[in-house]
Every structure is written in C-alpha cells, then in structure tokens.
C-alpha cells in the first residue's frame, strides 16, 4: 500500500487561475484513484509562498496552515497574509493517510488580478459617438529582456485583443455578461512569449454585446449602458527588476473599423475592404482617418476579474449535405443543432457580399426558417478581393443547424475561376460550437440506444446554453432564466465541473436583487417585466435558484464559501417572499411553466400557480434551515423552522382536500411536488402516490408536468419505487415526451415536449431533468458532500428496469473518480462493479433478498442492513464487485 497521491488542485474551483480577485480563495484537492481499500485522509497542511523555491525549502512566506486533523479537502478558505495585486502565489498541500503516512502534492499556483483596487493606470477610451464600431491601436517598444508580461483588459460589450497581428488568446465573447452598472469583468492574459524586442503593436476591436443593444434587426429588447468602450493595462516586468505599464489613454489611436453592424440578437456585418491592412502590426502607417482616442466615463460597475471559465470554440462541425432549394440559394446542413457561428473560406471580387442566414428548422421549401428563433438574424461578409479569405463572426452567436448561403457558388471549380454569374466561390464552411472550457466529469451509457440518444440531446442542449450565464435558448432570448439553474443543477453537475461558472451565476443573481429583496426571474436582468407582465419577474421557482443553487454547490463540491458570501442576500429574499405572501401562500408567479394542456405550451394549465410557487417557498425555507446550521446560526435555523411549519400548514389548508385525498385538481405536478418536497401528510402519501401513478398510466404513460413540476414527478416516482413507469414514459414515442422528440428528429432537447412538430425553440435544456435519473436512478450513482465529516458519501443503487441489460456511469467528484456498472446475467443474476474514490464513503444497495444472495469481491465492504428490497453495504474507497446469484 502506497501513500495517498493528489491528482488535481483547485483554487476557487479552477486549476491555476490567472487573474483572481478573491482575497480569501478557497483551496481544494482531488485524490488519484487507488485500488487499495479504505484509503482516507486523516490530516492536511497547506503551504503558500511567493516562490516555488520557498516551498521546496520549507519556508512558506505567505501562509502555513499547520497540521490540521480531519478529512476536509474540498474548499479550504485561505487564511494567510493579505494578498498583493498582480502576484503569483504557489501552494502545496501535505496530506496524511489513515496510517499517518504523509505525502506532498505537486506545486500549484494562482495569480491575483487587480484585487478590485484602483490600481489601473489606463483610462476607459471610446471611439466616435456615431458610425461603425471602432478599432484602437498603440505601438510601443521593448528594449530590454522581459521576465514576464500580462495584459489586463475589459472591452464592453465584447472585445478582441490583438498583439503584433495575432489575436491574444482564444477566448470568445469576453468579458462575460453582467449587470454593467454593478459589475464589469476583466480578463488577464500571459503575453510574455508574444512580445518582441523592438517595436510592438497592440490592437483592440469592440463589439456591442449586451452592453449596447441598439437594434436594426431582430432584438429581444433594445437598451444600452452606453457606447462601446475599453480599458487595458499592459504590464511588462523586465529581467532587471523594473516594470513598465502601457495603459489605454488619449495616446491610443482610433479609427472606424470594418465591423459595420454587430448585435447580440441581430447578427454581424463585416466589410473586409474597410479593414486597414496591418493596423495591428508594427510599422503601420496611419492615414488621415486615424485620430486620438477619447477618454470616456467609466462604467458604474465594479471591476472584477472574470471568475468563470472562458468561452472557447470547443467543437467543429462539417456539412453533411448541401441543397439548392432556389437558384443561387444554398442550404448547408451541419448535422445537428448547436450554438455558435459559421466560419467560411471564400474567394471573389472586392465588394462582393456573402450572406449567411442560420436556422434551426427549414421551411417547406427547404429554406432557413427563423420563425421561432428571432428574425431577421444574419451574417454578412463583404470581400476585400485578395485570394481566399477566411471569416467568421466575433461578437454574436446563434442556435442553428442549417446555414442558408446567398451570393456564392457553393462549390469551387477545380480551376478556381469565378462562375459565369461572377459570384464568389465558397471553398469551405464549418460550424463552430462555443461554450465554456469546462472539464467533463461524468459519462453515462446503457444498453438501450433510445435512452442513450435522449442523454445526448439533453447534454447538447446543456452545452448549447452554457455561456458566461446559463441561457434559456441560444437565439431568441439568450437570457439567464434562473429556474434551470437549480432544477437542472444536478443534471449539469453529473456531466461537468461547473463550480466556478455557478459562482459567477450566483454573483449575477446577487447583483440583480432589488432593494426590497426581490430576486427577478433572470440574471443579469436586462429585461425588466412591468405590469401587467410582472408575473414574469417575481416567480419563486426562478428567484429561489439563489438559495437552492448555493446549497447545491455545497452538496456537490463541498463549497461552503458561497453560503457565507451570499447568506445575507438570501435571507433578504426569504424576507421578501414572506412579506409578499398572503397567509403564507404566494398567490402569483409562473408556476409549472410549459406544462401539457389543450392551449399549447406556455402558462401553467393544469396546476394552480399558487400551489407550485408556495411549494417552492416551503422548500426554500427548509434549505435555509440547513444553511443556517452550516453557518452556525442556530437562531436563524429556529426562525426558518417555524416559518416552514407555518407554510406547510397553510399549504395543506389551501390546496389539500382530505375527502378526495387530492391537491387541487390532482394534476401530476400538484401531486408530485408535495410528495417530493415533503409537504404531503404522511397518512395520505400512499394515496397521493397511487393517484399520481394512475394519472400517468391512464394517459398511456404520459405526463402533463412542465418546466418546474417534471423534476418532482421524476423524484416522486423514483422514490416511490416506480422506475418502471419512468422508463416507459421516457421511451414512449407518443407525444409528449423525450422519445417523441427522438422519433421526430430532434438533435438537441426542445423547448416544448412536442417541440419538433409544434415549433418553438429546438434548443432548450429546461426539461432535461431525466438526466439526473439516468445517473442517480438507472445507473444508480449519486453523491453528496457531508460537512460534518469533510468527506463525500457515494451512493450506488442500481435500478434494473425494463429491457435494459446493463448501465454504467462515471463521475469525477472532488475527492476522485466514482463509477458503477451493472449487468444482468442469466435468470436473476446481477453483477454490480463499483469504484469509490479515496477519502469517500460508499453506500451500496444491491437488489437482493438478503446478504446470503450476494457475493462480494473487494476488501472492506460491510453488510449493514436490509432496506427497500436491497442488501446494503458500507465501504471505504476501493473497487468492489457485488454479484447476486441467478437463483436469488
């Protein structure tokens, strides 16, 4: 048996972040897999220093935590000396195992940003108040050897930074979206190796983004925080110990750029003929159209280093077919729906324009159909007429599968000449999918291909709607509707490491909170819904994401820091709900949005809005009790306990009919939410559950639940032992349902249950709650962080259902890799292979008549009882196989 090995190290949920403004960052580490049984951490010691040499010599000059007993490893708050701006800090942890043997981690680091202080040398600059979007440039000289160099930049709405003719980094749509009156994000780049001795040139392009939505084509809304502007500091540290800062100011030069139109909602137009050749390179000769940049007013928001992973081009799609539905109009099918843009390579005459119209669907004539996604949206590229030109949009994106192309010959002839109509030639088109550069942490597969395909369309919708916020759709709205954040939180977390992204989302929610405590339904709140549409602003199932997502960060990542950071704001939100409630009932909101009824998808049709809203209100108060306990606020815990009891009593008086044993009219959501959330009286739970099952079965295994209610329908059925019904509901190809979407050609999850045929958005993840069941239910892999032990508890409870012959899931949680694979054999034989990560506890449930029917391979599995038809084993870390005999 070897000592513990540390595989990964985390600072604020990221690996080696460059530019961090947290003054007390949370530090954590992940263990390498070990086949040895019951490996655990018994103590740790964190060292932080200003150099690797100090760590190597055992002379940390910033923080020495000392040896601390315990298993904690997920998010340990830094407690050392005050951090300095623009400095790299190196850190290392020593861990002791269960036998008190120590081992050291690799050295990791984080680098601070400006630390929210007034340390910027540069000034905000802008271009001409009217006209095309500006370019900015500045030449400078490097005459000495460079030790390191950093670029700190914020460009609003978005920017592209260029150095010596090359884009700096590969981030897209930077900085992330925020309420710019509250928070403005900046990014840090390491440009040490990009500088040259002698003359260098910096260039900046700006796009409007959400900062300045002026319209001109399709817009969800029109509003502006001001004209585009930017701020940058280039800090060069020389080998001789001196430093130089080149900041944006009046000395920068500006001119109108080739970007004639840029709208986050309407698209982008680029005239390459107006691009000054070499403008971002040394030696550029400025013409009369260049002038000094204007120093402009700074945005109101506080400058903060961007906390979330950067958005990048993460996938590239090539055409699967090209059609010509009308003469000279070509339609490219990229094979599946996604969010991003198209990149083209074309050649042709100067001034010729290529028009690209992306779309999710096609009309009956085979043309781009933007009926449900915001129209008109288009990209236009005007050629400069110099060989083969490659172009793609910079500051806007769309959700699409098809691209309609006008103004080109679709396929270039072998001799490369223009066709007789004189149109440009399209040499190549590629779809580029953008989303944050997040780590994939999970995978799911099973023997049922339809279930695998449903998993895939949910996953693609999740990724398509991940940017710097979690959007509802990547075209029509692009807004951060908040109900998805908590209802789909576990589903996202099974697949991806979104800790840092969720911390940014919580900061957005905090910024969106109103003086009276209201949390609106979207954050950042770019659209303020006024009467009579204010129902779209104050729904508890949306605003409640503030509390529920923060709690989920503790449950899934061991991150208690966000609870401390946002507790006062969460408390104000509960106070707001309590003040607006009528006898502890929330009378207004959106309820079970997009449920299934005769009127088509939209407003809740089957379940009273107050029932769904009040059920969430109760859930929030229960979670607030747990948060108060976690933070040691016993008085608040008692307050929320009493409030929860009052809400529960009022809820049952208002909605429950003891005579019929029904909530309201007995819709699926009306029955499932009280069951899953804990509002239903114990004496009536069986009757309520039976009615829920009967409802669904009498409709031919179909549910009527919507955006909010469906997660609770799945939870209620799974906890009630009716996974067989979930399985049949899921696989059914009748409307509404997941199987119906697959049968009708969906390649991403759609907004409506019958989206492929009813229309609406073809790329929403709000109904993807099944993903949670595929991992935790069917495959049987779930996990929770236990603050009282500092360890993760991994639960394995396979669901053998229907015709599924095998299922497997893997997830890399903060302690390490967990996995399960179960497989049926002959008769009732069942084999379940399990891996529990180091420093975690396993709770294994094997469907069996008792322990005598189960053979166990692997050391350290202990039978602890029999529960709900399962033999239950407790384990430490290690690999185990549980085999149920065919005769059991």
N, C-alpha and C positions, 0 to 999 in steps of 0.2 A: 504494500500500500504506500503510495507516494503522498506527499503533502498536497494541500489544495493548490489549484492553479487558477489564476484570474485571467479571463479571456478578454474582457472589454471593460472600459472605464468611461463613466458618464459625468458630464458637467451640465447641469440644468437640462438633462435629457438628451444631450448631444455629445458627440465624440470630438474632442479637441476643437471647441468652437473658437473661431477667430472673430473677436469683437463681441464682448459680453458686458452688459451693463449691470448685471446683478451684483450687489455689494456683499451678499452672503450666499453665494451659489450653492446649490445642492449637489453633492458628490455621491456617486454610486459606482458599483462594480458588479460584473457578471462572472460567474464561475465557468470554467471549462468543464465539459462532460467528464464524468468519471464512472467507470464500470464497477468500482469498489462500492460496497453498500454503506448506506447511512453516513455519508460524509456531511459535515456541518462545520460552520464557523462558530468558534467559541469566543473570539475577541478580535479586535482590529485596532490599528493605529494609522492615522493619516498624517503624512508629512507634506508640507507645501513650502516651496523655496523659489527664489528668483533665478536659480540656475540649476541645470542638471548636476553640475559638479557638487553643489552643496548637498543635494540629495544623496549622491554617491558617497560623500564623505560623512554622512550622518549629521549635517549641520544645517537643518532647515531654518531659514531666517524669517519665515512668514507665519507658519503655524505647525505646531506639534500637538496633536490631539491627546497624546499619551495613550497607553494601552487601555482600551475600554472593553469591558466584558459585554458579550451579547452577540446576537446573530444579525443585527441591523447592517444593511449593506445597500439599501435601495436609494435612499435620498438623505444623506447626512449633511446638515447645514454647516457651511464653513464658519469657523469661529475665531479666525486668526486676526492678524493685524489689518488695519484699514488698507484696502486695495488702492493701488495707484492707477491712474488712467494710462491707456496705451502701453500696458506692460504684460509680458508673458509670464505666467506662473506655472511652474512644474510641480506635479504632485504624484505621490506614490502611496500605496497602502500596503501595510503588512497585516496578514491575517493569520490567526491561529486556529488549528482544527480541533476536533473533539479530543485529540490526544495531546493537545498543547504544543503541537509542532508548528513552527512558523514558516511562512513563505512570503516573498515580496512580489508585488505586481510589477508589470512593466511601468515605465515612467510615462505619464500622460501630461497634458497641459491644457490650459485655456489662456486666452489673451483678452484682456479688458479692452473695451472701447473708450469712448469719451466719458463714461460714467455719469452721464446726464448733467455734466457741469458746463460752464461757459468757457470751454477750452478750445472752441473753434476759432481759427484765425480767419478763415474765409467768411464771406458775406453771401447772402442769398442774391442771386442775379437772375435777370429775365431778359427776354428779347423785346422786340417791338410789340406794342399792345395789340396790334392787329396783324393779320396776314398769316402766312404759313408758319408751322412750328419751327423754332429756331435751332441753329447749330451754335455751339460755343467752342472756342479753341484757345489754347495757350501754349506757347513754346517756352522752353527753359533749357538750361544747360546743366550737365553733370560733369564736374571736373575732377572728382576725387573718387576713390574706391568706396562702394556702397556696402554697408553692413546689412541693412535691411531697409525696406520701403513699404509703406502702406498707403492705400487710398481710402479715405473715408468720404462717403458720398450719399446724398439724398437728392433725388430729382423727382419732382411732382408734376403730374401724376406718376409717370414712369420715366426711366432714363436708360440710355446705353452709354457706358463709359468706354472710350477708345484711347489707346496709347500706341503711338507710332504706327498707326494704320491698322491696328488689330483690336477687336473687341476684348475688353478686360473681363476675364471670367466667362462663365456660361450661364449665368442667372438670367431668368426671364421674368418679365412683369415686376421688376423691382422698382421701388420697395413695395412691400405688402400693403394691402388696403387697410385703412384705418379711418376713424373719425379724425380728420386732419386738424380740427380745432382742439382736439385733446392730445393726440399722439401722432408724431411723424417719425417714421422709421428711417434709419440709415444703414448702410452696408459697409463692410470693411473687406478690402482685397489686399492680398500679398502681391505686390508688383516688383519685388526685389529683382527677380530674374528678367523682367521686361524692360528695365532701364538700360540705356546705352550711354557710354561715355560720349560727351559732346552734346549736340542738340537733341532734344526730345520734344514730342508734341502730344498734348492731351486734347481730346475732343469729347464733347457731350452732345447727345441728341436727346430731345424731350418728347414725350407723348402725354396725352391728356389724362388717360386712365379715369378713375372715379373722382379725381381732384377737380376736373373741369369737363363736365358733360354739357356740351353746347348744342347738340342735336345736329340736324342737317339730313339725317336718315332716321332709321328706327332708333328710338330711345325708350327705355322703361320709364325714365324720368329725365328732366333737364334741371341741372343745378350746378353751382360752381363754388369752390372755395377761393377761386382766383385764377389768374393766368398761370400757365406752367412756369416753374422756376426751379433753380437747383442751388445746392450748396456742396462744396467739396474742399477737402484738405488733402493734399499730397504731402506726406511727412517722410523725409529722407533722413535716415540716420547713417552717418558716414563712419568709415572704419577708424578715423582719427578721434572719434568721440563727439564730434559736432553734429548738429542737426539743422535741417532747413525745411520750412513748410511753405508750400505753394498753394495758396487758397484762392477760391473764386472771389473776384472783385472787379472793379472797373477796368483793370488792366486786361481782362479777358476780352476777346474779340467775338463778335456775333454777326450772324447773317441768317436770312431766311433759308430754310433747308428744303430738301426735296419732298418732305412729308407734307403733302397738301391737305390731307384730311386724316384725322385719327380720332376714332371714337370707340370706347369700350363696347358700345352697343351697336354701332353702325358700320364698323369696318375701317379700312385704311386704304389711302391712295398715295402712291409713291411715284414721283416723276424723276427717273434716274438721269434725265437730261439736265436737271437742275442741281445735280449733286456736284459741288466744286471738286474737281479732281485733285486728290491729295490733300484735302483740307485738314485731315487728322494726322498728317505726316510732317516730319521735319522738312524745312526748306520750302514750304508752301508760300506762294506769293499772293498776298491778299489783294483783292481788287477794290474798287470804289464801293461795292455793295457791303463791305465789312466795316463795322463800326464798333465802338466801345460798348461793352455790356452795361446794362443799367443795374445798379444795386436797388433791390426791391425789398418790400416789407417781408419779414419772416412770417411763416405760418404761425398760428396761435398755439399749435400743439407742441408738447414737449418732445425734444429729440431723443429717441431711444434706439439703441442697437437692435436690429431685427432679430427676434428671438426664435423664429420658426425656420425650419429647413428651407433652402432656396428652391424655387420652382425652376425646373430644367426641362429640356426636351428629353423625355425618358423612353419613348418608343417611336419607331418609324414604320409607316405603313406604305406598301406599294400597291398600285392598282391591280384589281382582279379582273376588271373589264372596262372597256371604253365603248360608248354608243354615240350615235349622231342622230338624236331624235328630230332635229330640224337641220336643214342645210347650214353648215358653218357653226352649229352649236353642238358642242361635245359634252358628254357627261361621263365623268370618271367615277367608278365605284371602288372605294378603298377597302371594301370587305366588311367593315364593322363600324359602328358608331363610336366616337371618341371626342375629346375636346382638345383643341389646339388650333393649328393652321396648316395651310398647304405651302410647300416650297416648290418653286418652279425653276426650270432652266429653259430659257428661250433665246432665240436669235431673230433679228429682224431689223427693220429700218428705224432710224431715230424718230421718235414721236408716235410710233405705233403703240396702241394700248391693248393690253390683255386684261380681260375682266373675268374674275373668278367669283362664282356665287355658291357658297357651301349650303348644304341642306341635309337634314336627317332623312327626309322622305322625298319621293318623286311624285309628280302629278300623273294623271292617267296618260298624258302624252310623253312621259319619261323625262320631264324637265324638273329642275330644282323646285322643291315645294317648301317655302318658309312660312306657311300659314300659321303654324303653332309655335314658331320659334323666334319671331321678330323679323319684320321685313320693312324696308329693304336692308339687307346686310350684304356687303360685297367687298372684295379686294380688287384694286385696280393698279396695274403696273404699267407705266409708260417707259418704253425702252430708250436707252441712250444710243443704241445702234453700234455697239462695239463688241462684235463676236458673240459668244454665248454668255448670256447674263443670268446670274442666279439670284433669286429674290424670294423673300417671304416676309409676312407682316412682323412688326416688332412689338406693338403696344396694344394689340387687341387679339381676341381669340373667339372661337365659336364651337358649338357642338354640332358635329356633322358626320356623315358617312360618304356623301356624294359631293362632287365639285362640278358645277356647270361652268364650262370654259367658252368664252366668246372672244373672237378676234385672232384666232390662231389656226394653223394647220395642225391637226392633232399628232401626226407622225411625220417626222422629218424625212424627206427622201434621202437616199444614200449619198447623192452628190452635195447635199447640204444647201441647195439653192431654194429660193423662195418659190412658192407655187404661183400659178398664173394669176391668182387673185391678189398677190402681193402681201399676203398676211404673214405675220411672224410664225416661226416654227416652234412648236413645243417639243423639246428634247426629253424632258423628264418632269414628272410631278410626283411628289411624295407627301404623305400625311405625317405631321409631326405632333405627337401627343405630349402635352405638358402637364406635369403635376409635381408636387414637392419631392425632393430627393430623399424619400423616407426609406427606412430599412424594412424589407419584407420579413415578418417574424413568424408567419404561420402558413400552413397549407392544409387543404382538405381534399380528399378523394374517396370515392366509394365505387362499388361495382355497378351502380345504377347510373347510366350515362345521362339520363334526363336530370337527375339531381346534380351531377357534375356541371352540366350546362347552366343550370339555374345558379349555382355557385359562381360560375364565370360571369354571367351577366350582372349579378349583384356587384361582384368585385370590380368590373369595368365601370359601372356607374359610380361606385365609390371613388375610384381614381379620377374619373372624369370631372368630379365635383370637388376635388381637393385642389385648392389653390392656396393663397395665404389665408383664406377663410374656407369654410365648408359650405359650398353653394347649393342651392336647390336645383339649378339647371345651368348648363354652360352656354346658354344662348339668350333666351327670352328675358331672364331676370338677373342671374349671376349674383343674387343677394344671399347673405348668410342667414337663412331662416333657421331658427335655433332648435326646433323640436327634434330635428335629425341628430343634433349633437349628442343628446342623451339617449334617445330611443334607438339610434343606430350605433351608439358609442361602443358597446361590447363587440358588435359585429366588425367594426373597423379595427378594434384593438386586437382581435384574434388574428387579423391578417397583417397589420402594420404597426410599427412603432410611431405613434402619433403623440407621444407625451409633449414634446416641445411645441408641436402645432396646436394642441389643445390649450397649452398655457397661453399662447398668443390669442386664441379664441376667447378665453376667459378674460384676458385684458381688454379685448374689444367689447365684451359684454359689460365689463365694469365702466368703460368709457361711455357706453350707451345708456347707462342707468340715469334716470331722471331725478330731479331734486326731491320728488315725493316718494322715491324708492322704486317706481315702475321700471321694470326691465322690458323693453319692447320686443317684438317678435323677431326682429332682425338686428344683427350687429356685424359691422358698423351700420348704424341706422341712417341710410342715405334717403330712404323714402319714409316720411312721417305721415301715417294714415290719420286723417282728420275725420270728424263726423260727416256723414253717417258711417264711414268706413273704419272708424276707430276700433271696431271689433278685430280688425287685422293687426292691432298694435298691442293689445293687452292680454293675450291668451296665456294662461298659466302653464299649459303644456309646452309653450315656447320659452317664455321668460324663465321658467323653472330649470332650464338647462344650466343656468348659472350654478345652482346648488347641486344638481344631480351629476353634471359632468365633473365638477370639482371632486365630489365624493368618489366618482369612478376612477379618477386619477390616483387616489389613494388605494382603491381596491385593486387596480390593475398594475400600477407602477410603484406603489409604496410611497407616493409623493404626498406628504402631509403639508409641505410648504405652501401649496396653493390655498389650502384651507385657512392657514394663518393669514396669508396675504389678503384674502377676499372675504374674510368672515364678517367684518362689519358691514360690507356691502350686501352680503347675502342676508344678514339679519334685517337690514333696511327693506329688502324685497319682501321678506315674510311679513314685516310690519305693514307694508303697503297692501298686500293681499288681505291681511286681517282687517285693515281699515276699510277696504272696499267691499268686503264680503257682507252679505245680508243674512244675519243669523247664522254665520259660518258657512254660508253657501255662496259660491261665486256664480253670479247669475249670467255672466256674459263671457264671450271668448269664441274660439273656433271649434272646440270640441273634437269629435272624431272626424276630422277633415278628410275629404276624399273617400268616404265610405261608399258602399254599393247600394244604389237605390234607383227608383224609377226616373229621377230627374237628371241622371248622369252625374259624373264626378264633380265635386265642389263642396258646398256647405253640407254639414252633417245632416243626414236624413233620417237615420234610424235611432239615434241615441240623443237624449236631451243634452244640449250643450252644458248646462249647469252640472249634470252628473259627471261628465268627463273632466270638466275643469275642477270641480271640487275633489274628485278622486285624486287628481294630481296635487292639489293643495294639501290634502292629507299626507300624501307620500312625501312631500317636501318637508313637512313638519317632523315626520318620523326620521328622515335623514338628518335634519338639523339637530335632533337629539343626539344622534351618533357623532356628528361633527363636534358638538359641544363637549361630549365625553372625551373625544380625541384631543381636544384643546384644553381639557381640564377645567371647563366652565360648568360646574355642577349646577349652579343656579339657573343658567340658561337651559340646561337639559330638563330641569323640572318645569320651566315655563313652557317649553315645546311639548313636553309630555302631556301637560294639562290642555294645551291648545289642540293637540292631536285627538285627545279623548272627546273634546267638545265638537270638533269637526266630524268625527266618526258618528257621534250620537245624532247630530243634525243631519248628516248624510242619510242615515238609515230612516230617520223620521220623514225626510223629504221624498226619498226615492224607493224605499223598500215596502212592498205590500206583503205582509205576513200571510194573508189569506191565500194569495196565489203563489207565494214564495218567488216573487219576481222583482227585479229592479226595473222601474219604469215600464216600458212595453216589452221588455225581455229581449232586446237586441243582443247580438253576440258581444259587442263592446260593453253594453250595460251589465251583462252578467260576468264577463271575464275580468273587467277592471276591479270590481270589488273583491273577486276571488283572488286575483294575483297580487293586489296591493295590500290586502289584509283588512278590508272594510266589512266583509260579509260576516254575519254572526255565525259562530261555529255550528250551532244547531241546524242551520239551514244550508251549510256549504254543500252537502251531498246533493240536495235537491236542486240547488242552483247549478251545480256542475252537470247533473244529469240533463237539465234543460238546455244548457249550452251545447252539449253533445247532440241532443235530439234536434236542436235547431239546425245544426250544420249537416247532420245526416239526412234530415228530411229535405234539404235543398240539393241532395246529390253530392254531398261532401264539398259544399261551397260555403264560404263565409261572406258576411256583409261588412266586416270591420274595415276600417280605413287607416289613415296615417298614424293615428295615436292608438286606436284600440287594437290593432292587429298584433302588436308585440305582446299585449296582455292576453289575447286569445291563445297565442302560442305558448306563453308561460303557463297559463291555466291548464291547458290540455296536457302539456308535458308533465307538470307537477301532479296532475290527476291520473297519470298512467295511460293516457290515450295518445301515445305517439303514433299508433296505427292510423288514427284519424288525421294527424298532421301529415303523415306520409301520403295518404290518399288525397287529401286536399291539395298537397303540393304537386303531385304527379298528374292530377287531372288536367286534361287539355280543354275542358269546358270553361267558359268564362264564368266568373272571374278567377284569375289565379296565375301562379308562376308558370305552370305547364302550358296554359293557354298562350302566354307570351312566347314561350319557346316554339310552340307549334305554329305560331303566326309570324315567325321570322325575327323576333327581337334579338339584337346582339348586345344591348345593354338593358337594364331594368327600366321600365317605362313609368311615367308619372301616374297613369291610371291603370287599374288592374287589367283592363282590356285595351291598353294603350296602342298596341299595333294596329287595331282596327278602328278605335274611336278617335284616334289622333292625340292631341296634347303633346307634351314633351316626350321624346323617346329616350331620355337620358336623365332619370331621377333615381336617387337611391333611398328615398324616404320610405318605401315599402319593403326594404330588403331585410326585414327582421328575421327571416328564415335563416340567415347566415349564422346567427347566434345559436339556433337549434342544430344546424348541421355540425358545428363544432362540439357544443356542450351536450346536445341531446343525442343525435345519431352516432357520431363517432364517440362521444362520451368524455370529452376533455374540457375541464374547466379549472379555474384557479382564482384565488383571492389572496391578497396580502393581509396578514394578521399583525396589526401594530403591536399587540401585546407580546408577541414573540420576536418580531422583526423578521419573520420568515414567511414564505409563501406556502399556502396549502393548495395542493393539486388534487383535484377530484377526478377520478376516472369511473364513469358509469355508462357503459355501452348500452345502446338501445337497439336490440335485434328486432327488426321490423320488416314486414312485407317480404319482398323478394330480394332484399339487399343481402348479398352473400358476404361482403366484407366492407369495412370502412376504416379509414385512418385519418389521423390529424396530428399535426406537429405545431408546437408553438414555443418560441424562444421568449420566455418571460425574463424579468430582470435577474433572476437567480441562475438561469441557464435553460437548456433545452428540455422540454417535456414532450412526450409523444404517446400515442396509443394506436394500435392496430388490432382490430378484432376480425375474426374469420370463422364462419360456420364450417363444420365438418359434416360427417355422416350422422344422421339422426339428430340428436340434440347436442352433439359435440360442439364446443365453442372454445376457441383459443384467443386469449387476450394478451398481447405483448405491450408492456408499459415501460416507459422511461421517466423517472422522477429526477429533477435536477438537484445538484448539490445545494445544501442549505435549505431544502424544502421538505415538506411532509406530504406523503401520499396517502390518499384515502380511496381505496379501490373497492368498487361494488361489482361483484360478479353475479349475474343472474343464475341462481342455483338453489336447490332445496336445502343446502347446508354445506358446511365446510368439508364434510366427508366426500362430497361430489366434486371437489375441486383439487387438482394437483397444482402445486406451486413450485416454480423454478426461480431461484434467486434468493439471496440471503437477506433476512431482515424483515420479511413480510409476516405480520402477526394478525391472526384472526381476532376480531374484536366484537363480533356480534352478527346478528341476522336482522335485516331491515328491508321492508317492502319487497320481498322476494329475492333479495340479494344477500350473498355472503359478503361481509365487509371486512377488509383487511387494512391495517395501518402499516405504512412503510416509511423509511427514510429515503435517501436518494439511492439510485441504482437502477438496474434493469431487471425486470421480472416478467415471467410468463405464467398466466393462470389458465389452466385447461379444465373445462367442465366435460366430464365423460358423456358419451352419447347415450348412456342409459339413465343419466340423472334426471 
